[in-house]
Amino acid sequence: MSATSLRTHLCGELRSSHIGETVSVCGWVARRREHGEHLAFVDVRDHSGVIQCVVDNVVDVRSEYVVRVTGVVRQRPDGTLNPGLATGDVEIGEGHVEVLRIATPPPFPVDARADDVDENIRLQYRYLDLRRERMQRNLRVRATVNRAVRAAMDAQGFVEVETPMLVPSTPEGAREFLVPARKEPGSFYALPQSPQLFKQLLMVAGVDRYYQIARCLRDEDLRADRQYEFMQLDAEMSFVAQADVLAAISEAVLAATEAVTGERPGTIEQMTWPDAMNRFGVDKPDLRFGLELTDITDAFAGTEFKAFASAASIKAVRVPGAAGEYGRNQLDKLTDRAKALGAKGLVWLKAAADGTFESPVAKFLGPGEVTAINDRLEVDPGDLVLIVADEWDVTCEVLGQLRNDLGRPPVHQGPYRFVWIVDFPMFVGRDAQTDRPKPGHHPFTQPHPDDVDLLERDPMSVRSQAYDLVLNGWELGSGSIRIHQSDLQRRIFAAIGIDQEEADRKFGFFLNPFEYGAPPHGGFAFGLDRLVAILAGEENIREVIAFPKTQSGADPMTNSPLPVAKEQLDLLGIRVLPPAVKG
Ligand code: ASP
């Protein structure tokens, strides 16, 4: 497969088994060293690796020249074997080099040293950056994931359907990219945040099982795990319950993981949202390490310690053996971090050999409380205990983040711990103005069947049939079983304070087609960039996207975004205001 009219082999393919064969390889000059007057060593690189060539027509070849070398594969002389290189036992001897294209010296070395080059420069010369082994590997991991996901979805009877990129602007969700419509100046399309509307209509259309490797666009601030445009495996299924969706998506991510790593992780466990919050403080727990949160609220029911007396929730984390490691300075830093995260303070206790605690607050703790902490957290001498007392969501948030700060391994340090988070609350918090419950996922999510009766009586306790897939602390994606019954949809709208008129105006285009026979359905979408980043061992999704935007949303390679000509704007009926005068 690698042979073409110009080459017989890829550079990285050659091994001892090829010794004696006359071969031609093509690629870029990785390195050139003189070897006496008439010989030169030329290392040639292509996407598969590097091969050393001993060339006897010493022509002018320099770094990154494009060359073709023809010669005979031979054993490297004793003492010159390179075990660090896959081709390190052999070389191409009697090499004849042909220059296919000369090259300007690159702005940075096209090898691992470029990892340390400023990212803007790497992105400005992305085509050189991508020539490197790490980036070639990442692109190929990505292709492997795409292929495995497609195969898994195809095998499960899903049909790949493409949905439009020019869609109506919709009044909910993330900020959109708008596209002016030339034929109707003043009107706009939006680029899709996700194919949500269309995939649900495909269910009304009787497609039964839809998937797409879909490009989604959201005009939101960029982060290590977020780009304006990103790829999702987007799926929707008819006549299903939650378990069917989880099974189908699990198959896709497990197949992708196996395709990259060679090993299939076991069945994906499920955890309820309250469990995830109570045990890990976050709804995207990283299960690769312990440091779980323990609730000790009831142990302080009658406490004399003021800071704990009025707290709705008291939680603790035990950091084994860390008492000695953490000096005053570090504990102050942890306390500052806890405060920055929203806590009023952080209580720390160092466990002494006799079962007591060393701490500025030790004198406020009663003997029963000391015993409770020791027992509940199974404290050993030398452990450090961190406690936050506050509202429940604050104790979760703060200790969940501290847990990650203290224990989270780097992304490349497996294993792959997938977990489904289920039973999300239907509503999260209340609208500041209307005091109505706010939907947790979106208002088209089915409530949990056991909780439907609570919708009017006690909406905040209603669970939803929304679920997230989490891998090593990254949220890979989310989905839900959708509402297909109009009476239930009306009740949800009523709960969040949307009347029929507003519902028709805002969501009519989406919900009216359901009147023609919407089957029960549900779906999911997960971010391929995130899955690929984790499988490639990269902390940042930009490393697994061929041409990403910088953190500030620019592309230094194409210099975009750019102003456009006035004539273009005139055609669209658009006038750009001068930049606001800064005061
Ligand atoms: N459209 C949702 C998203 O992009 C996923 C889903 O509910 O299927 O997050």
Residues whose N, C-alpha, C, O or C-beta is under 5 A from the ligand:
A	BS01	LIG	Q193 S194 Q196 A235 S478 G479 S480 G523 F524 A525
